[in-house]
């Protein structure tokens, strides 16, 4: 299986490439509409500012193509910022529109806790989740973020708490997203990536 990694100039591509290759997947980096149209499995990694990601997609002319491919049913995994872009908008860049695949907004973590939320934390998986199959409430994942979709978000597959309950994972049909970094989360993160590859077959 070949996984196409959307390269918009700010994603943590190398770590994700290594993690996917360890699981037997081929990887390629793509950045054009033509490459998006050819992709059969897609990952959208992300670090940085959501406004910069939106502008990068628009500058490359890939925003509408990305939305179209997801609507067609291509399996897609959004990671951290790559998941946040699936929502309608974000408090980080109120003037920017997300892809709107999931309704609702990405919210800033409360000022009562350390931001960014950086380090290991537990995720409570929903029993029906394909992405978090085999994950228990005692398993920890690596997070690095200051914004997240709320725990009331549509398509919740797992919840984490840091000052507020937030969506640690979402899924709907062919669409999967995680707020944590599976490529930096050891064996538990590897399990999540394996689950995605199996769901994508």
Residue frames as a rotation matrix with the C-alpha (Angstrom) as fourth column:
UNK 1
0.576 0.817 0.000 0.00
0.817 -0.576 0.000 0.00
0.000 0.000 -1.000 0.00
UNK 2
-0.546 -0.722 0.425 1.24
0.710 -0.668 -0.225 3.47
0.446 0.179 0.877 -0.86
UNK 3
0.409 0.596 -0.691 0.38
0.850 -0.525 0.050 6.36
-0.333 -0.607 -0.721 1.47
UNK 4
-0.057 -0.353 0.934 0.63
0.660 -0.715 -0.230 9.84
0.749 0.603 0.274 -0.03
UNK 5
-0.058 -0.059 -0.997 1.72
0.913 -0.408 -0.029 12.49
-0.405 -0.911 0.077 2.48
UNK 6
0.703 0.372 0.607 0.44
0.603 -0.763 -0.231 15.96
0.377 0.528 -0.761 1.72
UNK 7
-0.208 -0.891 -0.403 3.47
0.955 -0.274 0.113 18.24
-0.211 -0.362 0.908 1.82
UNK 8
0.707 0.482 0.517 2.58
0.569 -0.822 -0.013 21.90
0.419 0.304 -0.856 2.33
UNK 9
0.089 -0.836 0.541 5.94
0.086 -0.535 -0.840 22.89
0.992 0.122 0.024 3.80
UNK 10
-0.205 -0.150 0.967 5.24
-0.834 -0.491 -0.253 22.58
0.513 -0.858 -0.024 7.52
UNK 11
0.815 0.579 -0.020 4.36
-0.493 0.711 0.501 18.98
0.305 -0.398 0.865 8.33
UNK 12
0.021 -0.782 0.623 6.51
-0.841 0.323 0.433 16.55
-0.540 -0.533 -0.651 10.29
UNK 13
0.631 0.372 -0.681 6.89
-0.755 0.496 -0.428 14.28
0.178 0.785 0.594 7.29
UNK 14
-0.246 -0.844 -0.478 10.09
-0.686 0.500 -0.530 12.39
0.685 0.197 -0.701 8.04
UNK 15
-0.772 -0.034 0.635 8.94
-0.572 0.474 -0.670 10.83
-0.278 -0.880 -0.385 11.33
UNK 16
0.253 0.948 0.192 5.63
-0.645 0.313 -0.697 9.80
-0.721 0.052 0.691 9.79
UNK 17
0.439 -0.184 -0.879 7.34
-0.802 0.362 -0.476 8.34
0.406 0.914 0.011 6.74
UNK 18
-0.640 -0.765 -0.074 9.59
-0.622 0.572 -0.535 6.23
0.451 -0.296 -0.842 8.96
UNK 19
-0.545 0.495 0.677 6.67
-0.550 0.399 -0.734 5.00
-0.634 -0.772 0.055 11.07
UNK 20
0.539 0.804 -0.250 4.60
-0.702 0.265 -0.661 4.01
-0.465 0.531 0.708 8.05
UNK 21
0.194 -0.549 -0.813 7.53
-0.780 0.416 -0.468 2.26
0.595 0.725 -0.348 6.36
UNK 22
-0.774 -0.450 0.445 8.15
-0.633 0.571 -0.524 0.21
-0.018 -0.687 -0.727 9.50
UNK 23
-0.127 0.832 0.540 4.61
-0.400 0.456 -0.795 -1.09
-0.908 -0.317 0.275 9.04
UNK 24
-0.419 -0.166 0.893 5.33
0.552 0.734 0.395 -2.10
-0.721 0.658 -0.216 5.46
UNK 25
0.702 0.712 0.018 3.71
0.476 -0.450 -0.756 0.83
-0.530 0.539 -0.654 3.66
UNK 26
-0.329 -0.686 0.649 5.28
0.926 -0.368 0.080 2.74
0.184 0.628 0.756 0.81
UNK 27
0.330 0.438 -0.836 5.22
0.569 -0.799 -0.195 6.52
-0.754 -0.411 -0.513 1.12
UNK 28
-0.316 -0.415 0.853 5.45
0.886 -0.450 0.109 9.48
0.339 0.791 0.510 -1.21
UNK 29
-0.432 0.156 -0.888 5.29
0.410 -0.843 -0.347 13.22
-0.803 -0.514 0.300 -0.68
UNK 30
-0.233 0.429 0.873 2.78
0.943 -0.119 0.310 15.10
0.237 0.896 -0.377 -2.81
UNK 31
-0.546 -0.029 -0.837 2.06
0.431 -0.866 -0.251 18.81
-0.718 -0.498 0.486 -3.20
UNK 32
-0.908 0.182 -0.377 0.05
-0.408 -0.589 0.698 19.28
-0.095 0.788 0.609 -6.40
UNK 33
0.043 0.999 0.032 -3.54
-0.862 0.053 -0.504 18.82
-0.505 -0.006 0.863 -7.54
UNK 34
0.248 0.012 -0.969 -2.45
-0.788 0.585 -0.195 16.22
0.564 0.811 0.154 -10.07
UNK 35
-0.737 -0.584 -0.340 -0.71
-0.253 0.705 -0.662 14.12
0.627 -0.402 -0.667 -7.42
UNK 36
-0.679 0.574 0.457 -3.73
-0.557 0.001 -0.830 14.42
-0.477 -0.819 0.319 -5.12
UNK 37
0.288 0.837 -0.466 -5.96
-0.949 0.184 -0.256 13.10
-0.128 0.516 0.847 -7.88
UNK 38
0.045 -0.360 -0.932 -3.71
-0.513 0.792 -0.331 10.04
0.857 0.493 -0.148 -8.28
UNK 39
-0.749 -0.430 0.504 -3.41
-0.633 0.241 -0.736 9.28
0.195 -0.870 -0.453 -4.55
UNK 40
-0.126 0.697 -0.706 -5.23
-0.052 0.706 0.706 6.24
0.991 0.125 -0.052 -3.19
UNK 41
0.502 0.195 -0.843 -4.48
0.832 0.158 0.532 6.65
0.237 -0.968 -0.083 0.55
UNK 42
0.137 -0.364 0.921 -3.72
0.161 -0.910 -0.383 10.04
0.977 0.200 -0.066 2.06
UNK 43
0.180 -0.115 -0.977 -2.15
0.983 -0.024 0.184 11.41
-0.045 -0.993 0.109 5.24
UNK 44
0.424 -0.007 0.905 -2.26
0.192 -0.977 -0.097 15.08
0.885 0.215 -0.413 6.21
UNK 45
-0.035 -0.502 -0.864 0.39
0.988 0.116 -0.107 15.70
0.154 -0.857 0.492 8.89
UNK 46
0.400 0.227 0.888 0.62
0.315 -0.944 0.099 19.07
0.861 0.240 -0.449 10.53
UNK 47
-0.023 -0.356 -0.934 2.51
0.967 -0.246 0.070 21.32
-0.255 -0.902 0.349 12.89
UNK 48
-0.885 -0.403 0.232 2.42
0.447 -0.873 0.192 25.09
0.125 0.273 0.954 13.21
UNK 49
-0.669 0.610 -0.425 -0.38
-0.240 -0.718 -0.654 27.62
-0.704 -0.335 0.626 12.67
UNK 50
-0.130 0.693 0.709 -3.67
0.660 0.595 -0.459 26.67
-0.740 0.408 -0.535 11.04
UNK 51
0.681 0.361 -0.637 -3.79
-0.134 -0.794 -0.593 29.96
-0.720 0.489 -0.492 9.15
UNK 52
-0.219 -0.856 -0.468 -0.49
-0.800 -0.117 0.588 29.13
-0.559 0.503 -0.659 7.48
UNK 53
-0.707 0.018 0.707 -1.82
0.222 0.955 0.198 25.70
-0.671 0.297 -0.679 6.49
UNK 54
0.374 0.916 0.144 -4.98
0.527 -0.082 -0.846 27.17
-0.764 0.392 -0.513 4.95
UNK 55
0.563 -0.209 -0.799 -2.95
-0.550 -0.817 -0.173 29.74
-0.617 0.537 -0.575 3.03
UNK 56
-0.555 -0.830 0.060 -0.53
-0.548 0.419 0.724 27.06
-0.626 0.370 -0.687 1.82
UNK 57
-0.385 0.503 0.774 -3.38
0.569 0.789 -0.230 24.90
-0.726 0.352 -0.590 0.49
UNK 58
0.680 0.699 -0.220 -4.96
0.296 -0.537 -0.790 27.87
-0.670 0.472 -0.572 -1.25
UNK 59
0.241 -0.681 -0.692 -1.65
-0.719 -0.604 0.344 29.03
-0.652 0.415 -0.635 -2.72
UNK 60
-0.775 -0.565 0.284 -0.98
-0.287 0.715 0.638 25.55
-0.563 0.413 -0.716 -4.12
UNK 61
-0.327 0.748 -0.577 -4.53
-0.919 -0.110 0.378 25.27
0.220 0.654 0.724 -5.44
UNK 62
-0.780 -0.084 -0.620 -5.01
-0.071 0.996 -0.046 22.00
0.622 0.008 -0.783 -3.57
UNK 63
-0.806 0.475 0.355 -7.78
-0.469 -0.145 -0.871 22.94
-0.362 -0.868 0.339 -1.14
UNK 64
0.149 0.956 -0.254 -10.74
-0.941 0.057 -0.334 22.10
-0.304 0.289 0.908 -3.38
UNK 65
0.014 -0.219 -0.976 -9.02
-0.612 0.770 -0.181 19.02
0.791 0.599 -0.123 -4.79
UNK 66
-0.930 -0.367 -0.010 -8.38
-0.192 0.510 -0.838 17.76
0.313 -0.778 -0.545 -1.26
UNK 67
-0.462 0.839 0.288 -12.03
-0.645 -0.095 -0.758 18.27
-0.608 -0.536 0.585 -0.32
UNK 68
0.277 0.596 -0.754 -13.13
-0.956 0.249 -0.154 16.55
0.097 0.763 0.639 -3.50
UNK 69
-0.369 -0.492 -0.789 -10.95
-0.418 0.846 -0.332 13.48
0.831 0.207 -0.517 -2.99
UNK 70
-0.965 0.063 0.254 -12.14
-0.224 0.304 -0.926 13.11
-0.135 -0.951 -0.279 0.60
UNK 71
-0.115 0.992 -0.059 -15.76
-0.812 -0.128 -0.569 13.36
-0.572 -0.018 0.820 -0.59
UNK 72
0.154 0.102 -0.983 -15.01
-0.845 0.529 -0.077 10.66
0.512 0.843 0.167 -3.18
UNK 73
0.944 0.319 0.081 -14.03
-0.305 0.752 0.584 8.31
0.126 -0.576 0.807 -0.35
UNK 74
0.164 -0.947 -0.276 -10.22
-0.062 0.270 -0.961 8.24
0.984 0.175 -0.014 -0.35
UNK 75
0.659 -0.006 -0.752 -9.01
0.717 0.306 0.626 7.01
0.226 -0.952 0.206 3.07
UNK 76
0.124 -0.584 0.802 -7.42
0.016 -0.807 -0.591 9.97
0.992 0.086 -0.091 4.84
UNK 77
0.386 -0.113 -0.916 -5.67
0.912 0.196 0.360 10.43
0.139 -0.974 0.179 8.18
UNK 78
0.438 -0.222 0.871 -5.22
-0.058 -0.974 -0.219 13.93
0.897 0.046 -0.440 9.59
UNK 79
0.149 -0.503 -0.851 -2.62
0.922 0.381 -0.064 14.35
0.357 -0.775 0.521 12.32
UNK 80
-0.428 -0.276 -0.861 -2.61
0.733 -0.662 -0.153 17.25
-0.528 -0.697 0.486 14.82
UNK 81
-0.477 0.228 -0.849 -3.07
-0.370 -0.928 -0.042 20.36
-0.797 0.294 0.527 12.66
UNK 82
-0.918 0.089 -0.385 -3.97
-0.335 0.341 0.878 18.01
0.210 0.936 -0.284 9.83
UNK 83
-0.530 0.800 -0.282 -7.02
0.839 0.543 -0.034 16.90
0.126 -0.254 -0.959 11.84
UNK 84
-0.359 0.394 -0.846 -7.94
0.418 -0.743 -0.523 20.43
-0.834 -0.542 0.102 12.91
UNK 85
-0.846 -0.017 -0.533 -8.20
-0.415 -0.607 0.678 21.53
-0.335 0.794 0.507 9.28
UNK 86
-0.809 0.588 -0.012 -11.09
0.488 0.682 0.544 19.04
0.328 0.434 -0.839 8.85
UNK 87
-0.208 0.759 -0.616 -13.31
0.856 -0.164 -0.491 21.31
-0.474 -0.630 -0.616 11.00
UNK 88
0.583 0.600 0.548 -15.25
0.799 -0.544 -0.255 24.40
0.145 0.586 -0.797 9.93
UNK 89
0.507 -0.421 0.752 -12.91
-0.139 -0.901 -0.410 26.85
0.851 0.103 -0.515 11.62
UNK 90
0.096 -0.578 -0.810 -10.49
0.896 0.405 -0.183 27.53
0.434 -0.708 0.557 14.44
UNK 91
0.927 0.185 -0.327 -10.09
0.343 -0.772 0.535 30.14
-0.153 -0.608 -0.779 17.17
UNK 92
0.043 -0.992 -0.119 -6.41
0.648 -0.063 0.759 30.24
-0.760 -0.110 0.640 16.18
UNK 93
-0.965 -0.259 -0.049 -7.31
0.122 -0.605 0.787 31.98
-0.233 0.753 0.615 12.92
UNK 94
-0.291 0.955 -0.048 -10.96
0.270 0.034 -0.962 33.12
-0.918 -0.294 -0.268 13.16
UNK 95
0.084 0.311 -0.947 -10.90
-0.710 -0.647 -0.276 34.69
-0.699 0.696 0.166 9.71
UNK 96
-0.717 -0.453 -0.530 -9.90
-0.696 0.514 0.501 31.42
0.046 0.728 -0.684 8.02
UNK 97
0.506 0.862 0.011 -12.29
-0.861 0.506 -0.055 28.69
-0.053 0.019 0.998 6.91
UNK 98
-0.441 -0.553 0.707 -11.38
-0.466 0.815 0.346 25.09
-0.767 -0.177 -0.616 7.54
UNK 99
-0.973 0.037 -0.226 -12.39
-0.180 0.486 0.855 22.33
0.141 0.873 -0.466 5.14
UNK 100
-0.330 0.921 0.209 -15.75
-0.939 -0.298 -0.170 21.95
-0.094 -0.252 0.963 6.89
UNK 101
-0.500 0.112 -0.859 -15.76
-0.259 0.927 0.272 18.15
0.827 0.358 -0.434 6.73
UNK 102
-0.319 0.417 -0.851 -16.78
0.911 0.382 -0.154 18.13
0.260 -0.825 -0.502 10.39
UNK 103
0.465 0.519 0.717 -18.97
0.261 -0.854 0.449 20.94
0.846 -0.022 -0.533 11.79
UNK 104
0.906 -0.049 -0.419 -17.83
0.406 -0.168 0.898 23.04
-0.115 -0.985 -0.132 14.71
UNK 105
0.676 -0.666 0.316 -14.71
-0.426 -0.703 -0.570 24.96
0.601 0.251 -0.759 15.62
UNK 106
0.132 -0.766 -0.629 -11.31
0.727 0.506 -0.464 24.14
0.674 -0.396 0.624 17.04
UNK 107
0.908 0.326 0.262 -10.95
0.042 -0.694 0.719 25.83
0.416 -0.642 -0.644 20.43
UNK 108
-0.086 -0.941 0.329 -8.02
-0.445 -0.259 -0.857 27.17
0.891 -0.220 -0.397 22.41
UNK 109
-0.031 -0.015 -0.999 -7.09
0.737 0.676 -0.033 25.20
0.676 -0.737 -0.010 25.52
UNK 110
0.862 0.501 0.072 -7.95
0.328 -0.661 0.675 27.16
0.386 -0.558 -0.734 28.68
UNK 111
0.244 -0.808 0.537 -5.37
-0.346 -0.590 -0.730 29.52
0.906 -0.008 -0.424 30.24
UNK 112
0.648 0.068 0.759 -5.59
-0.762 0.088 0.642 27.63
-0.023 -0.994 0.109 33.53
UNK 113
0.770 -0.418 0.482 -3.31
0.288 0.902 0.321 24.88
-0.569 -0.108 0.815 32.16
UNK 114
-0.195 -0.938 -0.288 0.13
-0.111 -0.270 0.956 24.88
-0.975 0.218 -0.052 30.59
UNK 115
0.884 0.394 0.251 0.09
0.224 0.113 -0.968 25.64
-0.410 0.912 0.012 26.89
UNK 116
-0.054 0.529 -0.847 1.10
-0.806 0.478 0.349 24.15
0.590 0.701 0.400 24.64
UNK 117
0.679 0.282 0.678 -0.13
-0.581 0.771 0.261 20.80
-0.450 -0.571 0.687 25.90
UNK 118
0.293 -0.706 -0.645 3.14
-0.750 0.248 -0.613 18.99
0.593 0.663 -0.457 25.27
UNK 119
-0.678 -0.559 0.476 3.95
-0.731 0.580 -0.359 15.48
-0.075 -0.592 -0.802 26.40
UNK 120
-0.854 0.258 -0.451 2.21
0.104 0.935 0.339 12.22
0.509 0.242 -0.826 27.14
UNK 121
-0.550 0.750 0.367 -1.45
-0.777 -0.297 -0.555 11.85
-0.307 -0.591 0.746 28.02
UNK 122
-0.769 0.340 0.541 -4.12
0.277 0.940 -0.198 9.20
-0.576 -0.002 -0.818 28.10
UNK 123
-0.682 0.610 -0.404 -6.95
-0.697 -0.374 0.611 8.87
0.222 0.699 0.680 25.60
UNK 124
-0.427 0.649 0.630 -10.32
-0.204 0.610 -0.766 7.30
-0.881 -0.455 -0.128 26.35
UNK 125
-0.971 0.009 -0.240 -11.35
-0.236 0.141 0.961 5.44
0.043 0.990 -0.135 23.18
UNK 126
0.053 0.999 -0.002 -14.90
-0.953 0.050 -0.298 4.88
-0.297 0.018 0.955 22.03
UNK 127
-0.116 -0.082 0.990 -15.67
-0.189 0.980 0.059 1.18
-0.975 -0.180 -0.130 21.82
UNK 128
0.729 0.534 0.428 -16.85
0.303 0.309 -0.901 1.52
-0.614 0.787 0.064 18.23
UNK 129
0.551 -0.539 -0.638 -13.66
-0.693 -0.721 0.010 3.19
-0.465 0.437 -0.770 16.98
UNK 130
0.945 -0.312 0.101 -11.78
0.309 0.742 -0.595 1.39
0.111 0.593 0.797 14.21
UNK 131
0.445 -0.814 0.373 -8.82
-0.219 -0.503 -0.836 3.73
0.868 0.290 -0.402 14.53
UNK 132
-0.173 -0.486 0.857 -8.36
-0.935 -0.193 -0.298 3.13
0.310 -0.853 -0.421 18.26
UNK 133
0.822 0.445 -0.355 -9.09
-0.360 0.889 0.282 -0.60
0.441 -0.104 0.891 18.17
UNK 134
0.445 -0.649 -0.617 -6.90
0.640 0.712 -0.289 -2.36
0.627 -0.266 0.732 20.72
UNK 135
-0.536 -0.585 0.608 -6.14
0.008 -0.724 -0.689 0.86
0.844 -0.365 0.393 22.63
UNK 136
0.098 0.535 -0.839 -6.96
0.908 0.297 0.296 0.94
0.407 -0.791 -0.457 26.34
UNK 137
0.872 0.332 0.359 -7.56
0.171 -0.895 0.413 3.89
0.458 -0.299 -0.837 28.65
UNK 138
0.725 -0.661 -0.193 -4.14
0.217 -0.048 0.975 3.31
-0.654 -0.749 0.109 30.22
UNK 139
0.112 -0.691 0.714 -2.31
0.989 0.149 -0.011 3.81
-0.098 0.707 0.700 26.91
UNK 140
0.344 -0.090 -0.935 -0.61
0.215 -0.961 0.171 7.18
-0.914 -0.260 -0.312 26.41
UNK 141
0.458 -0.165 0.874 0.09
0.880 -0.058 -0.472 9.24
0.128 0.985 0.119 23.31
UNK 142
-0.505 -0.740 -0.444 2.36
0.745 -0.634 0.209 12.19
-0.436 -0.225 0.871 22.61
UNK 143
0.612 0.756 0.233 0.66
0.789 -0.566 -0.238 15.59
-0.048 0.329 -0.943 22.23
UNK 144
-0.613 -0.693 -0.378 1.98
0.647 -0.716 0.263 18.99
-0.453 -0.083 0.888 21.16
UNK 145
-0.355 0.601 0.716 -0.80
0.633 -0.409 0.657 21.56
0.688 0.686 -0.236 20.67
UNK 146
-0.968 0.101 -0.228 -2.59
0.100 -0.679 -0.727 24.59
-0.229 -0.727 0.647 22.10
UNK 147
-0.319 0.893 -0.318 -5.88
-0.931 -0.358 -0.071 24.18
-0.177 0.273 0.945 20.21
UNK 148
-0.990 0.055 0.132 -8.24
0.073 0.989 0.130 21.23
-0.123 0.139 -0.983 19.81
UNK 149
-0.368 0.929 -0.046 -11.81
-0.265 -0.057 0.962 20.37
0.891 0.366 0.267 18.80
UNK 150
-0.320 0.325 0.890 -14.15
-0.947 -0.131 -0.292 20.14
0.022 -0.937 0.350 21.78
UNK 151
-0.919 -0.075 0.386 -15.31
-0.173 0.958 -0.228 16.82
-0.353 -0.277 -0.894 23.20
UNK 152
0.036 0.995 0.096 -18.77
-0.065 0.099 -0.993 17.44
-0.997 0.029 0.068 21.74
UNK 153
-0.420 -0.274 -0.865 -17.37
-0.812 -0.311 0.493 17.34
-0.404 0.910 -0.092 18.19
UNK 154
0.711 0.683 -0.164 -19.09
-0.664 0.577 -0.475 15.14
-0.230 0.447 0.864 15.65
UNK 155
0.696 -0.382 -0.608 -17.42
-0.237 0.677 -0.697 11.81
0.677 0.630 0.381 14.94
UNK 156
0.226 -0.631 0.742 -15.62
-0.974 -0.169 0.153 11.51
0.028 -0.757 -0.652 18.27
UNK 157
0.522 -0.143 -0.841 -13.50
-0.122 0.963 -0.240 8.35
0.844 0.228 0.485 18.45
UNK 158
0.051 -0.542 -0.839 -11.46
0.912 0.368 -0.182 9.20
0.408 -0.756 0.513 21.56
UNK 159
0.799 0.285 0.529 -11.32
0.041 -0.904 0.425 11.89
0.600 -0.318 -0.734 24.24
UNK 160
-0.246 -0.866 -0.435 -8.42
0.809 0.063 -0.584 13.41
0.533 -0.496 0.685 26.19
UNK 161
0.850 0.517 -0.099 -8.42
0.475 -0.672 0.568 15.99
0.227 -0.530 -0.817 28.99
UNK 162
-0.411 -0.886 -0.214 -6.03
0.905 -0.368 -0.212 18.90
0.109 -0.281 0.954 29.52
UNK 163
-0.951 0.138 -0.276 -7.88
-0.037 -0.939 -0.343 21.77
-0.306 -0.316 0.898 31.13
UNK 164
0.022 0.973 -0.230 -10.91
-0.882 -0.089 -0.462 20.71
-0.470 0.213 0.857 29.12
UNK 165
0.002 0.063 0.998 -12.12
0.263 0.963 -0.061 17.53
-0.965 0.263 -0.015 27.50
UNK 166
0.050 -0.027 -0.998 -11.27
-0.836 -0.548 -0.027 17.56
-0.547 0.836 -0.050 23.81
UNK 167
0.952 0.307 -0.011 -11.43
-0.245 0.735 -0.632 15.31
-0.185 0.604 0.775 20.77
UNK 168
0.011 -0.978 0.210 -8.24
-0.513 0.175 0.840 13.26
-0.858 -0.117 -0.500 20.67
UNK 169
-0.935 -0.240 0.262 -9.52
0.088 0.559 0.824 11.28
-0.345 0.793 -0.502 17.68
UNK 170
0.024 0.948 -0.319 -12.36
-0.642 -0.230 -0.732 11.52
-0.766 0.222 0.603 15.18
UNK 171
-0.937 -0.284 0.204 -13.57
-0.013 0.610 0.792 9.21
-0.349 0.740 -0.575 12.45
UNK 172
0.177 0.979 -0.104 -16.38
-0.389 -0.027 -0.921 8.97
-0.904 0.203 0.375 9.94
UNK 173
0.969 0.230 0.091 -16.42
-0.040 0.510 -0.859 6.46
-0.244 0.829 0.504 7.11
UNK 174
0.598 -0.769 0.226 -13.14
0.678 0.335 -0.654 7.04
0.427 0.545 0.722 5.21
UNK 175
0.272 -0.427 0.863 -12.04
-0.185 -0.903 -0.388 10.02
0.944 -0.054 -0.324 7.33
UNK 176
0.578 -0.194 -0.793 -9.80
0.775 0.436 0.458 9.65
0.256 -0.879 0.402 10.38
UNK 177
0.274 -0.530 0.802 -8.06
-0.145 -0.847 -0.511 12.24
0.951 0.024 -0.309 12.52
UNK 178
0.439 -0.204 -0.875 -5.94
0.864 0.365 0.348 12.35
0.248 -0.908 0.337 15.66
UNK 179
0.935 -0.112 0.336 -4.86
-0.184 -0.964 0.192 15.31
0.303 -0.242 -0.922 17.76
UNK 180
0.562 -0.770 0.301 -1.82
-0.244 0.193 0.950 13.41
-0.790 -0.608 -0.080 19.06
UNK 181
0.182 -0.615 -0.767 1.24
-0.981 -0.059 -0.185 12.36
0.069 0.786 -0.614 17.08
UNK 182
0.939 0.204 0.275 1.10
-0.240 0.965 0.104 8.59
-0.245 -0.164 0.956 16.47
UNK 183
0.679 -0.727 -0.101 4.50
0.166 0.285 -0.944 8.71
0.715 0.624 0.314 14.76
UNK 184
-0.303 -0.783 0.543 6.02
-0.462 -0.377 -0.803 9.88
0.834 -0.494 -0.248 18.06
UNK 185
0.222 0.580 0.784 3.96
-0.966 0.024 0.256 7.66
0.129 -0.814 0.566 20.36
UNK 186
-0.629 -0.617 0.473 5.89
-0.704 0.710 -0.009 4.39
-0.330 -0.338 -0.881 20.30
UNK 187
-0.976 0.184 0.119 4.04
0.210 0.940 0.269 1.09
-0.062 0.287 -0.956 20.16
UNK 188
-0.200 0.963 -0.181 0.63
0.526 -0.050 -0.849 2.63
-0.827 -0.265 -0.496 20.89
UNK 189
0.068 0.166 -0.984 1.02
-0.583 -0.794 -0.174 5.09
-0.810 0.586 0.043 18.05
UNK 190
-0.842 -0.420 -0.338 2.17
-0.524 0.495 0.693 2.30
-0.124 0.761 -0.637 15.77
UNK 191
-0.694 0.660 0.289 -1.02
0.545 0.743 -0.388 0.42
-0.471 -0.112 -0.875 16.61
UNK 192
0.185 0.781 -0.597 -3.12
0.062 -0.615 -0.786 3.41
-0.981 0.109 -0.162 15.55
UNK 193
-0.210 -0.336 -0.918 -1.23
-0.863 -0.377 0.336 3.72
-0.459 0.863 -0.211 12.25
UNK 194
-0.988 -0.121 0.092 -1.64
-0.076 0.918 0.390 -0.01
-0.132 0.378 -0.916 11.64
UNK 195
-0.298 0.952 0.071 -5.39
0.543 0.230 -0.808 0.30
-0.785 -0.203 -0.586 12.30
UNK 196
0.203 0.341 -0.918 -5.57
-0.474 -0.786 -0.397 3.11
-0.857 0.516 0.002 9.75
UNK 197
-0.633 -0.513 -0.580 -3.73
-0.752 0.232 0.617 1.07
-0.182 0.826 -0.533 7.13
UNK 198
-0.891 0.358 0.280 -6.06
0.349 0.933 -0.082 -1.86
-0.291 0.025 -0.956 7.72
UNK 199
0.026 0.950 -0.310 -9.13
0.340 -0.300 -0.891 0.38
-0.940 -0.082 -0.331 7.46
UNK 200
0.021 -0.105 -0.994 -7.74
-0.693 -0.719 0.061 1.83
-0.721 0.688 -0.088 4.22
UNK 201
-0.871 -0.419 0.255 -7.49
-0.147 0.719 0.680 -1.54
-0.468 0.555 -0.688 2.49
